[in-house]
Amino acid sequence: MYNYTDFDRAFLKARNAQFRAQVERRIAGALTEDEFKPLRLMNGLYLQLHAYMLRVAIPYGTLNGARMRKLAEIADRWDKGYGHFTTRQNIQFNWPELRDVPDMLDALAEVDMHAIQTSGNTIRNVTSDHFAGAAADEIEDPRPTAELLRQWSTDHPEFQFLGRKFKIAVGASEQDRAVLKAHDLAVQIVRRGGETGYRIFVGGGLGRTPMIGQVLRDFLPRADLLPYVEAVLSVYNLLGRRDNKYKARIKITVHENGIDRIRELTEARFAELRPAFKGADQRLLARIRDQFRGPDYIKVAGDAFDTAYENDPVFRSWVDTNVTDHKQPGYAIATISLKAHGATPGDATSDQMRVMADIAERLAHDELRISHEQNVILPHVPRANLPQVHAELQQAGLGTSNIGLISDIIACPGMDYCALATARSIPVAQKIAERFDALKLEHEIGELKLKISGCINACGHHHVGHIGILGLDRAGVETYQITLGGDATETAAIGDRTGPGFSYDEIVPAIERIIDAYLALRDGAEETFLATYRRVGMEPFKAALYGEQKARAA
């Protein structure tokens, strides 16, 4: 992982001192809330429904034990003993006092962490594949490229006040585990004729106008990445709309001007910018890559894994559901579920954070990842250590075997926390998870991505859920719309709306009817929900939801 230099630490120290002075002025009344707002947003501080919220950056989702332990300390000292991991691979603290935020930022700086550009109309935290550096199918570790983009974008003077926020993701596999096509700009590492380079997507995004990103450049040489991405941002910054914030994202710019026009303008700007870089970015990338070497793999003696797998059905279920093959023989990737049935998706207590930090340090090469699906990954686990890892996770309430199943729900904070939300998300997620756990059906159902958003901003990624739920306010009543057939992978798709929404009390039975229909329609136990939906279409599911006559009317 990237290690801060003296320059990085001096920059962060100065930035934190600057914000401390701004907070003091706000508390003293020298700054109004309107004057303070752009300053706090530049430092990841939101004013939510009940309190301030601090969003801490976890670039490309990578942590070690020391950083996770520091997050636990912050949760205990200045919050309510827990944190919420997000779909941007960040963590949010929902209850800080304004006067304490500068101390929280200084504490983060002790372990080379910060909250810069986790909010505001700028380039946000760069995200990546949560299996990066461990996945058997990747061309190379995408995190050095993500780190290069992070350094380039941090406090970039041209892009601090864009028309709207701008999100970048990086992947390096044909299988997309980073939701590339739902980003403003995405970088996919590819090979062509023996040369490694990049495929560039642009114009993706969810929210009130969901769109799938389009290919802007099918192959970009490695040396051209930064000038090309800067060209894209320059074109958007000048061409993008500023008259209407709902039409200010680059997806609208691409839609209104067409991908060919955006490509033409980008290539022209790229030709102007390219000579100025003179290879400095490639020298920086080379230094960054040196810090992302894989761990010194070891061979753990004994047959602990085989014995536990054969004799412990609970461990076997966890391995079958939560463990993924590693590129290194004798190793595995283990996903820790933050979705225990009935729990708040993405939340972890300070004690749980310390457990994960301790396990990573002792048993998994001191590395952790946060996934966009709001879980935590141990990317490098010797297979022989998995029984001990699982046993310790179970004791901490982190041993749920449900990764990729219906209870592994992505959910935004909704109306329990967010000032923008129009409906509750967390209680709906909890009720769905509890219902299907009680029915003992989720393993029979198999792979199913269910995602919930509490408003049209789509922080819960509902548009790309196999089943998506959008909570809305209809004349003061919470109403939940359902979409089917969304997909966040390399075959990305926006889900189709089923019809009229359902009340809070009706939404769980409605989901149950969808699942019953799927189990009756699927072509064998191996056919997933998404495959069944793509084969049979919407109509059988509408009939199950609304009845035959109502389905035809809808």
ZIFENDA-V328802 format. One record per run of one state. SS is the DSSP state (H for helix, E for strand, L for the rest). FROM is the first residue (numbers start at 1). LEN is the number of residues. If there is no record, write none. Layout:
((SS | FROM | LEN) (SS | FROM | LEN))
//
This chain:
((L | 1 | 5) (H | 6 | 23) (L | 29 | 4) (H | 33 | 9) (L | 42 | 3) (E | 45 | 3) (L | 48 | 4) (E | 52 | 5) (L | 57 | 2) (H | 59 | 3) (E | 62 | 2) (L | 64 | 1) (H | 65 | 14) (L | 79 | 3) (E | 82 | 4) (L | 86 | 5) (E | 91 | 6) (L | 97 | 1) (H | 98 | 12) (L | 110 | 13) (E | 123 | 1) (L | 124 | 3) (E | 127 | 2) (L | 129 | 14) (H | 143 | 11) (L | 154 | 12) (E | 166 | 1) (L | 167 | 1) (E | 168 | 4) (L | 172 | 8) (H | 180 | 3) (L | 183 | 2) (E | 185 | 8) (L | 193 | 2) (E | 195 | 8) (L | 203 | 2) (E | 205 | 1) (L | 206 | 5) (E | 211 | 1) (L | 212 | 2) (E | 214 | 8) (H | 222 | 18) (L | 240 | 5) (H | 245 | 3) (L | 248 | 2) (H | 250 | 8) (L | 258 | 1) (H | 259 | 19) (L | 278 | 2) (H | 280 | 11) (L | 291 | 13) (H | 304 | 8) (L | 312 | 1) (H | 313 | 10) (E | 323 | 3) (L | 326 | 5) (E | 331 | 6) (L | 337 | 10) (E | 347 | 3) (H | 350 | 14) (L | 364 | 4) (E | 368 | 3) (L | 371 | 5) (E | 376 | 7) (H | 383 | 13) (L | 396 | 14) (E | 410 | 2) (L | 412 | 2) (H | 414 | 3) (L | 417 | 9) (H | 426 | 14) (L | 440 | 2) (H | 442 | 4) (L | 446 | 4) (E | 450 | 4) (L | 454 | 8) (H | 462 | 3) (L | 465 | 2) (E | 467 | 8) (L | 475 | 2) (E | 477 | 8) (L | 485 | 2) (E | 487 | 1) (L | 488 | 5) (E | 493 | 1) (L | 494 | 2) (E | 496 | 2) (L | 498 | 4) (E | 502 | 2) (L | 504 | 3) (H | 507 | 15) (L | 522 | 7) (H | 529 | 8) (L | 537 | 2) (H | 539 | 8) (L | 547 | 1) (H | 548 | 6) (L | 554 | 1))
//
